[in-house]
Amino acid sequence: MIQRRMTLEHPIGLHDVRKVVERIKDIGQGEELVIQMSNLDSFRAEGIFNILDRENYQWTAKGGHDGNDYYIVARKK
């Protein structure tokens, strides 16, 4: 499986949601997108979740091992 990664810098905002919209256009079947952001932005990720749901992505979110990062892992359903 091919894994694509993108990092969103703190603080995330609407411009970051737009970046995700553009990035998922390049994700093919069988590929995975990993979005990394600061754990301080985890409560701001709702816009990203909505985009992934709308575009028919299966996703999961989890915290990093060091407690500083937050990851969203998404793949096409």
C-alpha positions as a Markdown table, in Angstrom:
| # | Residue | x | y | z |
|---|---|---|---|---|
| 1 | Met | 0.0 | 0.0 | 0.0 |
| 2 | Ile | 1.3 | 3.4 | -0.9 |
| 3 | Gln | 1.2 | 5.9 | 1.9 |
| 4 | Arg | 1.0 | 9.7 | 1.2 |
| 5 | Arg | 1.8 | 12.1 | 4.0 |
| 6 | Met | 1.1 | 15.7 | 4.7 |
| 7 | Thr | 1.8 | 17.9 | 7.7 |
| 8 | Leu | -0.4 | 20.8 | 8.8 |
| 9 | Glu | 1.3 | 23.5 | 10.9 |
| 10 | His | -0.2 | 24.8 | 14.1 |
| 11 | Pro | -2.6 | 26.5 | 14.3 |
| 12 | Ile | -4.7 | 24.9 | 11.5 |
| 13 | Gly | -7.5 | 26.8 | 9.8 |
| 14 | Leu | -9.7 | 27.0 | 6.7 |
| 15 | His | -6.6 | 27.2 | 4.5 |
| 16 | Asp | -5.5 | 23.8 | 5.8 |
| 17 | Val | -8.9 | 22.2 | 5.0 |
| 18 | Arg | -8.5 | 23.5 | 1.5 |
| 19 | Lys | -5.0 | 21.8 | 1.3 |
| 20 | Val | -6.6 | 18.5 | 2.3 |
| 21 | Val | -9.3 | 19.0 | -0.4 |
| 22 | Glu | -6.6 | 19.5 | -3.0 |
| 23 | Arg | -4.4 | 16.6 | -1.7 |
| 24 | Ile | -7.2 | 14.0 | -1.6 |
| 25 | Lys | -7.7 | 14.5 | -5.4 |
| 26 | Asp | -4.3 | 12.8 | -5.8 |
| 27 | Ile | -5.1 | 9.8 | -3.6 |
| 28 | Gly | -5.9 | 6.6 | -5.6 |
| 29 | Gln | -7.6 | 3.4 | -4.7 |
| 30 | Gly | -5.4 | 1.4 | -2.4 |
| 31 | Glu | -3.5 | 4.4 | -1.2 |
| 32 | Glu | -3.5 | 5.9 | 2.2 |
| 33 | Leu | -3.2 | 9.6 | 3.3 |
| 34 | Val | -1.7 | 10.3 | 6.7 |
| 35 | Ile | -2.3 | 13.9 | 7.9 |
| 36 | Gln | -0.1 | 15.0 | 10.8 |
| 37 | Met | -0.8 | 18.0 | 13.0 |
| 38 | Ser | -0.2 | 19.3 | 16.5 |
| 39 | Asn | -2.3 | 17.7 | 19.2 |
| 40 | Leu | -3.3 | 21.2 | 20.1 |
| 41 | Asp | -5.3 | 21.3 | 16.8 |
| 42 | Ser | -7.1 | 18.0 | 17.3 |
| 43 | Phe | -10.3 | 19.8 | 18.3 |
| 44 | Arg | -10.1 | 21.8 | 15.1 |
| 45 | Ala | -10.1 | 18.8 | 12.8 |
| 46 | Glu | -13.9 | 18.6 | 12.3 |
| 47 | Gly | -13.7 | 20.3 | 9.0 |
| 48 | Ile | -11.2 | 17.7 | 7.7 |
| 49 | Phe | -13.4 | 14.9 | 9.0 |
| 50 | Asn | -16.4 | 16.3 | 7.2 |
| 51 | Ile | -14.4 | 16.5 | 3.9 |
| 52 | Leu | -13.2 | 13.0 | 4.2 |
| 53 | Asp | -16.7 | 11.7 | 5.0 |
| 54 | Arg | -18.2 | 13.7 | 2.0 |
| 55 | Glu | -15.5 | 12.3 | -0.4 |
| 56 | Asn | -16.2 | 8.7 | 0.8 |
| 57 | Tyr | -13.0 | 8.1 | 2.8 |
| 58 | Gln | -12.7 | 5.7 | 5.7 |
| 59 | Trp | -10.6 | 7.4 | 8.4 |
| 60 | Thr | -9.3 | 7.0 | 11.9 |
| 61 | Ala | -7.6 | 9.5 | 14.2 |
| 62 | Lys | -5.0 | 8.8 | 16.9 |
| 63 | Gly | -2.5 | 10.6 | 19.0 |
| 64 | Gly | 1.3 | 10.2 | 18.6 |
| 65 | His | 3.5 | 8.3 | 20.9 |
| 66 | Asp | 5.1 | 11.4 | 22.3 |
| 67 | Gly | 1.8 | 13.1 | 23.0 |
| 68 | Asn | 2.6 | 16.1 | 20.7 |
| 69 | Asp | 1.2 | 14.9 | 17.4 |
| 70 | Tyr | -2.2 | 14.0 | 16.1 |
| 71 | Tyr | -2.7 | 11.8 | 13.0 |
| 72 | Ile | -5.6 | 11.2 | 10.7 |
| 73 | Val | -5.2 | 8.1 | 8.5 |
| 74 | Ala | -7.6 | 8.0 | 5.6 |
| 75 | Arg | -8.2 | 5.7 | 2.6 |
| 76 | Lys | -11.0 | 5.5 | 0.0 |
| 77 | Lys | -13.9 | 3.2 | 0.9 |
